[in-house]
Amino acid sequence: MEIRELRAFTAVAEEGSVSAAGRKLHLSQSAVSQTIQSLERQLGVQLLTRGAGGVTLTGAGTVLLGEARTLIAQHDRALAAVSGQAAASTGPLRVGVPLEFPADLLPRALAEVDASFPQSQVDIRHASSSAQLSALQAGELDLALVRERPADPDYDAVLAVEEALGVVLSAERAAELSGPAGVRLHQLAGLEWLAFPRSEAPRWHDQVTATLRSHGIIVRAGAEREGGGHSLIAEVKLASVAAGHAFALAPPGWSGSPALRYLAAGRLPADSAGLPGGVTWCPLVGDPLVRRTWAVWAAAATRRDLAALAAALDLTAR
């Protein structure tokens, strides 16, 4: 059992419903429900009885609630005792963010930090995964949000978000290929993938490439363009998509907010008020490409506001 699971169970027991516990924890109802179900599977007992009026504790649930409260209190006391030896902050909390990231995730996590550490200042820096990891190693970042989890034991990490990628196509191609559930990946064979530079996230790039090739999509070696000129490249890429010759990968909701106006193949022009007509987004059937973003920080870090941000990102992903 993990502390986060005990916190979720305690919240449900105290609030009397999964939805109310979700609001208290700033999590979705489904995330809380899945956590409780996982806890019940681990213990091999039913903890809650679900009904139209909410939930009630079983005998096993009543026993666990008392123990959970004790464990949570001990955990919090230990954390407070250790973190009390470190300053809440030593300058701005420097956070790296990839160019494409869910618009509401980081503000929600930072709100949790602000509630406990109102004096903390946050410095947001947009950069690729590779650049962020280099900056983290050089001590220029406190926390990096990256597509690849480092295996180095000198770093700790939590999963911040999972996104099932869809495909950006011309409207004509989308009408031709899309079914009720979306587009099947193998149907994109014959179209060019507008790749992001491998140097941005080598392992994630290789994973995408392998998945595309396994579905019959030819990925030319060196298809991605390295270096600068993102605005010009993005315009060219969007024109290729609109012409029906190519496709790009992007998360759901990518066109619904200025903060999400990025393609997996490159950032949109800064002066773009939107995307050109004739371009649309479709889901991929079966979610064959799931992009994960990890929050990574130095294992030796002692900042309390950093610990609060990492914990908030961990909860958000559940």
N, C-alpha and C positions, 0 to 999 in steps of 0.2 A: 504494500500500500504506500501511496505517496501522500504528502501533506496536502497537495492540491485536491486529491480525491476526497480526503477527509473533510476539507473545507467545503467542497461541493455537497457532500452528504449532510454535513451539519447545517448548511444553509437551507437545504430542502426540508430537513426535519424542523428547523426553527420557523421557516416561512410557511410551511404547510402545503407548498406546491412547487413544482419544478419551474414554472414560468416566473413565479415571484423570486425564487432563488437565482434564476438567470438574470433578472433585473438587478438584484443585489450584487451579483458577481460580475456584471457587465458581460455576460456570455449569452449565447443563444440557448433557447430551451432545448434544442436537440443536443447541443454540446453537453449540457448538464445531465440530460437523460442518459446519454451514452456513457458518461463518467460513472453514474450510479450503476448502470447495468454492468460495466466492467468491474466495479467493486464487488457486486454480487457474485459475478463469475469467479473472481479471485477467492472469495470467502466460501463459496459453495452454499450460500444461504440467501433467502429473500429478506431484504432489509426494510422494504416499504410495501405497503398495500395501496395500489392506485385505485381511486374512485372518482366519481363525478364531482365530489366536493373537495378533492385534493388528495393528499397522501397521509397515511397514518403509519406509525412505526410498528413493525412486528416485534416479537420478543427479542430476536437477535439484533434488530435495529436499535432497540432501547439500550441494550448492553453496549453496542458499538458507539452510540451517541455519547455516553458518559466517558468512554475511553478516548474517543476522538477529541472531545473538548480538552481533556487532560493533555493529550499528545500535542495538540495545536498550541496550547498555552505554554508547554515546555519548549516547543520549537521556537515560539516567538520570544520567550525570555532568553533563550540561548543566543538567538540572532541579535537581540538588542544588546546583550552583554558583550558580544564580540564586536559588533559594528559600532558600539559606543566608544571603542578605542580609535576609530577612524573618523576623520572629519566628514561631515555630510557632503561636502564638495570641496574641490581644490581647483577653482576656476570653472569655466563652462564645461558642460558635459558634451563632448564631441561625438556626434552620431553620424555614421555614414549611411546613406540611403541610395539604393539603385535608382536609375532614371525611371523605371516603371515599377510602381509599388502602390497597393491599394490606398486610396486617398484618405480613408477614415481610420486605418489601423493605427498608424503612429500617433495621431492626435489623441485617440482614446487612451493609448498607453501612457503618453506624456501627461494626460490629465491625472492619471493615478499617481505619477511622480510628483506633480505639482501639489496634490492634496497633502502629501506627507512632507515634501521639501519645497515649500513655496519660494525659498531664496535661490534655488538652483536655476541656472540659466542653461539653455540647450543651444548648441551650435550645430545646425544641420548642414551636412556636406554631401552633395550628390556625386557619385562616382561609381565606376564599374566594380564588380566583385573583386577582381584582381587588384585594382588600385586601392580598394578599401583594406584588403588583407595586408598589402604592403604598408599602408599607413598605420594599421593596427600594430604591426610588427615594429614599426619605427617609433611608436608611442605618440603618433599624431592623431589617433582616434581612440575613444574609450569604448565604443561599441560599433560593430559593423553589421549591416544587414546584407547578407551575401547569398548567392545561389549555391554555394558549395560549403559543406561543413568540413573544416580542417580536421585532420586526424591528429594533429599535434597536441600532446597532453598539456601543453602550456596554455591552451585556450579552452574555455567552457563555451557551450552553445545550447540554445533551445530553438525549437522549430517555431518560427513566427507566423508563417502563413503557407498554405497550400492552395494553388490555383490551377484548375483544369483549363488548359489553353484551348482556345478555339481557333478558327481560321478566318483571315480577312481575304475576301474575294471580290471580284467585280460582281455587280448585281446580276449580270447575265450568267456568269459562271455559277453563282450561288443558286439561281433558279434552275439551272441544268443539273447540278449535282446534289443539292440538298433534299433530304427526305424529311418526314415528320420529326425525327429525332436529331437531325443535323446532317453533317457530311461525314462519310466514312473515309478514313485516312487514305486508303488505297486508291480512292477516286481522284486524288490529287496527282497521281502519276501522270507525267507529261507536262506538268506545270513546274516552274522554277521556284524553289524556296528562296526567299529573300532573307538570307541568314544574317545574324548578328556576328560581330567579330569574335573569333574563337578566343582571342586574348582577353576578352571581358570575363569569361567564365569557362575555362577549357573543359572541365569535366561535364558541365551541363550542356555545352555545345556538342560534345561527343555523344552524349546520351540522346539528344534530339536527333543528331545525324544518324545514329544507329537505328533509332526507331523509324525514321523516315525511310531509310534504305530497306529495312525489313518489310516495309509495306510497298515496295516497288518504286519508290521515289528516288530518282537519281540526284545525288548531291555532288556537284562539281567540286573538286579540290580547289581550295582558295576562293570559293564562291563569295565568301564574306569580304567586305572591304575594311581594311584596317585604317586606323588613323582618324584624322579630323574630317571636317566638311560634312557634319551630320545633317545640316539643313538641306544642302543641295542633294545629298544622297537620299534623304527621306522623300524629297519631291520626286526624284527619279523613280524610287521604289513605288510610291503611290501611283505614279503614272503607269508603271508596269502592271500593278494590280488592276487598275481601272481598265487597262487594255485587255485584260483577260489572259495575260501570258504568265502570270506569277501569282504566288500567294505569300502571305505573311502569317505569323502566329501571334496571338494576342489573348489576354485574359478577358473574361466576360465583363461587360460594363465599360470597356475601354473608351467608348465614344460618349459616355454619359456625363463626364465631368472634365473641366479643363485640366485637373490634376492627373487625369488618366489618359490624356491625349498623347499616348505613346504607342508605337508598334514594337513588337518584339524584334522587328528588323531594324529599328532605328527611331530616334526621336523625331517628332513632327517639327516643322519650322516654327520658330518662336513667335512669328507674327501670324500664324494660322489661326483663324477663328473657328475652324472646324475641318472636316474632311471633305474631299471633293465628292460630288454626286456620283452615283454609280458604283460606290464601294460599300460593302456591307460585311458584317461579322456573323459567323455561324458557329454553333458548337460542333465539336468532333464527337462522333458516336463512340461511346465506351470510354471516353476520357483517356486516350492513349498517351497523352503528354501532360503530366502533372508537374508544375514548377513549384519547387519548395524554396523558401527564403528563410535563412537561419540568422538568428541574432547571436553574434560571436563577440567575446570579450576575453581579456587576459585573466587566466585562472587566479593570478596573484592579486588582482584588483581588490581594493578595500573600500571603494566609494559606496556609501549607502544609497545615494540616488541612482547610481548605476545598477545596484542590486534590485532596487524597486522597479526600474525600467525593464530589466530582464525578466523579472517575475510577472510584470504586467503583459509583456509580449508573449510569455509562455501561456498565461491564462487566456489571452485573446485567441490563440491558435487552437484551443481545445474545443 
